[in-house]
Amino acid sequence: MNAGILLIKKEFVQMARDLRMVWLPIVFILLGCTQPIITYYLPTILEALGGGQGITIDSSAISQEGGEVLASTLGSQFDQLGIIILVVALMGIIQSDKSNGMLAFILTRPVSISSYLFGKVVSNYIVVVLSVTIGFFVSYLYVNSLFTMVPFSHFLIALLLYLLWVLFLVAFTLMISAIFRSQGIIALISIIFLTGCRIIVNFIPAIDVINPASLSKHASEVLATGTFNTSVIIIVFVEFIWILVLFSITNYWISLKKIDYD
């Protein structure tokens, strides 16, 4: 555990040097405020640009409930551009250590692979959680200001569900980063798979139970309808199984490579 804590400190120092602890929260703040602002001012912008000629403005756009707008922040911003940004930020989580020889150095020391992975996941997930939470809270403030009030309990439940989906994202990108050497390949595979998981939600209800991206859908439903589906509990249980599987694969893959370093 001491080794894991030391590795967490090392990761925080590295992220501070890379300014990831600065630019990632800023990006999610921008994503968080974009959706409510665009939704609220889009009719006015269209009228100003088109003069109302040939443009049909949906008057219901500015009469949307706050929960619907906040839910669209998750679906239109965080689950699209947000996924790409997180993958780009995390694609070198292990690959960079392989490239600069740090992984070989660490594995030839009395440090277990589980401690190494623990330090990687905890440190990076903390930064991701803070970034997503800050961005989502900014969106919450804008929605409450421009639209109807959203109960804070709905905001909190939706945030927790979404952060569980983000944990799967971190675990999957960690595994891909351990297996492949090219950051381009890591980013491509991670973005395609994670975006694909989000796209197929609702297409086949039976698959939704084993699809971690369903947590994002349920988070949006809590905001839009105020209801909580008890099937979420099963999805959360299945997601933790997926995460354990991903960690096991990552651990096994690195243990195979460790032979080359001994």
C-alpha positions as CSV (number, residue, x, y, z in Angstrom):
1,M,0.0,0.0,0.0
2,N,2.9,2.4,0.7
3,A,4.2,1.7,-2.8
4,G,0.7,2.5,-4.2
5,I,0.6,5.8,-2.3
6,L,4.1,6.8,-3.5
7,L,3.0,6.0,-7.1
8,I,-0.2,8.2,-6.6
9,K,2.1,11.1,-5.5
10,K,4.3,10.5,-8.5
11,E,1.3,10.6,-10.9
12,F,0.0,13.8,-9.3
13,V,3.4,15.4,-9.8
14,Q,3.5,14.3,-13.4
15,M,0.0,15.5,-14.1
16,A,0.9,18.9,-12.5
17,R,3.9,19.2,-14.8
18,D,1.7,18.3,-17.8
19,L,-0.8,20.9,-16.7
20,R,-3.5,18.1,-17.0
21,M,-4.8,19.2,-13.6
22,V,-5.5,22.6,-15.1
23,W,-6.6,22.1,-18.7
24,L,-8.9,19.1,-18.1
25,P,-11.2,20.9,-15.6
26,I,-11.3,24.0,-17.9
27,V,-12.3,21.9,-20.9
28,F,-15.2,20.3,-18.9
29,I,-16.3,23.7,-17.6
30,L,-16.6,24.8,-21.2
31,L,-18.5,21.7,-22.1
32,G,-20.7,22.1,-19.1
33,C,-21.8,25.7,-19.9
34,T,-22.0,25.2,-23.6
35,Q,-25.2,23.1,-23.7
36,P,-27.5,25.4,-21.5
37,I,-26.2,28.6,-23.1
38,I,-26.7,27.4,-26.7
39,T,-30.1,25.9,-25.9
40,Y,-31.3,29.1,-24.3
41,Y,-29.9,31.6,-26.9
42,L,-30.2,29.5,-30.1
43,P,-33.6,31.0,-31.2
44,T,-32.2,34.5,-30.7
45,I,-29.0,33.7,-32.6
46,L,-31.0,32.2,-35.5
47,E,-33.2,35.2,-35.7
48,A,-30.2,37.5,-35.7
49,L,-28.4,35.6,-38.4
50,G,-31.3,34.7,-40.6
51,G,-33.6,37.5,-39.9
52,G,-36.4,35.0,-39.5
53,Q,-36.5,34.3,-43.2
54,G,-36.8,30.7,-44.1
55,I,-36.1,29.6,-40.6
56,T,-38.6,27.9,-38.3
57,I,-37.8,28.4,-34.7
58,D,-39.0,25.9,-32.2
59,S,-40.5,28.0,-29.4
60,S,-40.3,25.0,-27.1
61,A,-36.5,25.2,-27.1
62,I,-36.5,27.9,-24.5
63,S,-39.4,26.3,-22.6
64,Q,-37.6,23.1,-21.9
65,E,-37.4,21.8,-18.3
66,G,-34.1,22.3,-16.6
67,G,-33.7,18.6,-16.1
68,E,-34.0,17.9,-19.8
69,V,-31.3,20.5,-20.6
70,L,-29.0,19.1,-17.9
71,A,-29.6,15.6,-19.3
72,S,-28.6,16.8,-22.8
73,T,-25.3,18.1,-21.3
74,L,-24.5,14.5,-20.5
75,G,-25.7,13.1,-23.8
76,S,-24.6,15.8,-26.2
77,Q,-21.4,17.1,-24.6
78,F,-19.9,14.7,-22.0
79,D,-20.8,11.5,-23.9
80,Q,-19.5,12.7,-27.2
81,L,-16.7,15.3,-27.1
82,G,-16.1,14.5,-23.4
83,I,-15.3,10.8,-24.1
84,I,-12.8,11.8,-26.8
85,I,-11.1,14.3,-24.4
86,L,-10.9,11.8,-21.6
87,V,-9.4,9.2,-23.8
88,V,-6.8,11.6,-25.2
89,A,-5.9,12.6,-21.6
90,L,-5.6,9.0,-20.5
91,M,-4.2,7.2,-23.5
92,G,-0.6,7.5,-22.3
93,I,-1.4,6.3,-18.8
94,I,0.8,3.2,-19.1
95,Q,2.1,3.6,-22.7
96,S,4.2,6.6,-21.7
97,D,5.9,4.6,-18.9
98,K,6.7,1.8,-21.5
99,S,8.2,4.3,-23.9
100,N,10.4,6.1,-21.5
101,G,11.5,3.0,-19.6
102,M,9.8,3.9,-16.4
103,L,7.6,0.7,-16.4
104,A,10.7,-1.5,-16.7
105,F,12.4,0.5,-13.9
106,I,9.4,0.2,-11.6
107,L,8.8,-3.5,-12.2
108,T,12.4,-4.4,-11.4
109,R,11.9,-2.8,-8.0
110,P,10.0,-4.3,-5.0
111,V,6.7,-2.9,-6.4
112,S,3.8,-5.2,-7.1
113,I,1.9,-4.8,-10.4
114,S,-1.3,-4.3,-8.4
115,S,0.2,-1.4,-6.5
116,Y,1.4,0.1,-9.8
117,L,-2.1,-0.2,-11.3
118,F,-3.7,1.1,-8.0
119,G,-1.6,4.2,-8.1
120,K,-2.4,4.8,-11.8
121,V,-6.1,4.3,-11.5
122,V,-6.7,6.2,-8.3
123,S,-4.6,9.3,-9.2
124,N,-6.0,9.6,-12.7
125,Y,-9.6,8.9,-11.7
126,I,-9.5,11.5,-9.0
127,V,-8.5,14.2,-11.5
128,V,-11.2,12.9,-14.0
129,V,-13.8,12.9,-11.2
130,L,-12.9,16.5,-10.2
131,S,-13.0,17.7,-13.8
132,V,-16.3,16.1,-14.7
133,T,-17.9,17.1,-11.4
134,I,-16.8,20.8,-11.8
135,G,-18.0,20.9,-15.4
136,F,-21.4,19.2,-14.5
137,F,-21.9,21.6,-11.5
138,V,-21.2,24.6,-13.8
139,S,-23.9,23.3,-16.2
140,Y,-26.2,22.8,-13.2
141,L,-25.8,26.4,-12.1
142,Y,-26.4,27.7,-15.7
143,V,-29.5,25.5,-16.1
144,N,-31.0,26.7,-12.8
145,S,-30.3,30.3,-13.8
146,L,-31.7,30.1,-17.4
147,F,-34.3,27.3,-17.0
148,T,-36.3,25.7,-14.3
149,M,-34.7,24.5,-11.1
150,V,-33.4,21.0,-10.9
151,P,-33.5,19.3,-7.5
152,F,-30.0,18.9,-6.1
153,S,-30.7,15.3,-5.2
154,H,-31.4,14.5,-8.9
155,F,-28.2,16.3,-9.8
156,L,-26.2,14.3,-7.2
157,I,-27.7,10.9,-8.2
158,A,-27.1,11.5,-11.9
159,L,-23.5,12.6,-11.2
160,L,-22.8,9.5,-9.2
161,L,-24.2,7.2,-11.9
162,Y,-22.2,9.0,-14.6
163,L,-19.0,8.8,-12.6
164,L,-19.4,5.0,-12.4
165,W,-19.5,5.0,-16.2
166,V,-16.4,7.1,-16.2
167,L,-14.7,4.6,-14.0
168,F,-15.2,2.0,-16.6
169,L,-13.8,4.4,-19.2
170,V,-10.7,4.8,-17.1
171,A,-10.3,1.0,-16.6
172,F,-10.8,0.2,-20.3
173,T,-8.3,2.9,-21.5
174,L,-5.8,1.6,-18.9
175,M,-6.0,-1.9,-20.3
176,I,-5.6,-0.7,-23.9
177,S,-2.7,1.5,-22.9
178,A,-1.0,-1.5,-21.4
179,I,-1.5,-3.7,-24.5
180,F,-0.6,-1.3,-27.3
181,R,2.4,0.9,-27.9
182,S,1.1,3.5,-30.3
183,Q,-1.0,6.3,-28.7
184,G,-2.9,6.7,-31.9
185,I,-4.0,3.1,-31.8
186,I,-4.8,3.4,-28.1
187,A,-7.0,6.5,-28.7
188,L,-8.7,5.0,-31.8
189,I,-9.6,1.7,-30.2
190,S,-10.8,3.3,-26.9
191,I,-12.9,6.0,-28.6
192,I,-14.5,3.6,-31.1
193,F,-15.4,1.1,-28.3
194,L,-16.6,3.5,-25.7
195,T,-18.5,5.6,-28.1
196,G,-20.0,2.4,-29.6
197,C,-21.1,1.3,-26.1
198,R,-23.0,4.6,-25.7
199,I,-24.5,4.5,-29.2
200,I,-26.0,1.0,-28.8
201,V,-27.8,1.9,-25.6
202,N,-31.6,1.3,-26.0
203,F,-31.1,-0.5,-29.3
204,I,-31.2,-3.9,-27.6
205,P,-32.6,-3.7,-24.1
206,A,-31.2,-7.1,-23.1
207,I,-27.6,-5.8,-23.8
208,D,-28.2,-2.7,-21.7
209,V,-27.9,-4.7,-18.5
210,I,-24.3,-5.6,-19.3
211,N,-23.5,-2.3,-21.0
212,P,-21.8,0.1,-18.6
213,A,-22.8,3.0,-20.8
214,S,-26.4,2.4,-19.7
215,L,-25.5,4.2,-16.5
216,S,-25.2,7.4,-18.5
217,K,-28.6,6.8,-19.9
218,H,-30.1,6.2,-16.5
219,A,-28.3,9.3,-15.2
220,S,-30.1,11.3,-18.0
221,E,-33.4,9.7,-17.1
222,V,-33.1,10.8,-13.5
223,L,-32.6,14.4,-14.6
224,A,-35.3,14.4,-17.3
225,T,-38.0,12.5,-15.5
226,G,-37.0,12.5,-11.9
227,T,-37.4,8.7,-11.7
228,F,-34.9,6.1,-10.6
229,N,-35.0,2.7,-12.2
230,T,-34.1,-0.1,-9.8
231,S,-32.4,-2.0,-12.6
232,V,-29.5,0.4,-12.2
233,I,-28.4,-1.7,-9.3
234,I,-27.9,-4.7,-11.5
235,I,-26.0,-2.6,-14.1
236,V,-23.7,-1.3,-11.3
237,F,-23.0,-4.8,-10.1
238,V,-22.2,-6.0,-13.7
239,E,-20.0,-2.9,-14.3
240,F,-17.8,-3.8,-11.3
241,I,-17.4,-7.3,-12.6
242,W,-16.3,-5.7,-16.0
243,I,-13.8,-3.5,-14.1
244,L,-12.4,-6.5,-12.3
245,V,-12.0,-8.3,-15.5
246,L,-10.3,-5.3,-17.2
247,F,-7.9,-5.0,-14.2
248,S,-7.2,-8.7,-14.3
249,I,-6.3,-8.6,-18.0
250,T,-4.1,-5.5,-17.5
251,N,-2.4,-7.2,-14.5
252,Y,-1.8,-10.4,-16.5
253,W,-0.5,-8.6,-19.6
254,I,2.0,-6.6,-17.5
255,S,3.1,-9.7,-15.6
256,L,3.9,-11.3,-18.9
257,K,6.0,-8.3,-19.9
258,K,7.7,-8.3,-16.5
259,I,9.6,-11.5,-17.5
260,D,11.4,-9.4,-20.1
261,Y,12.6,-7.0,-17.4
262,D,13.8,-9.5,-14.9
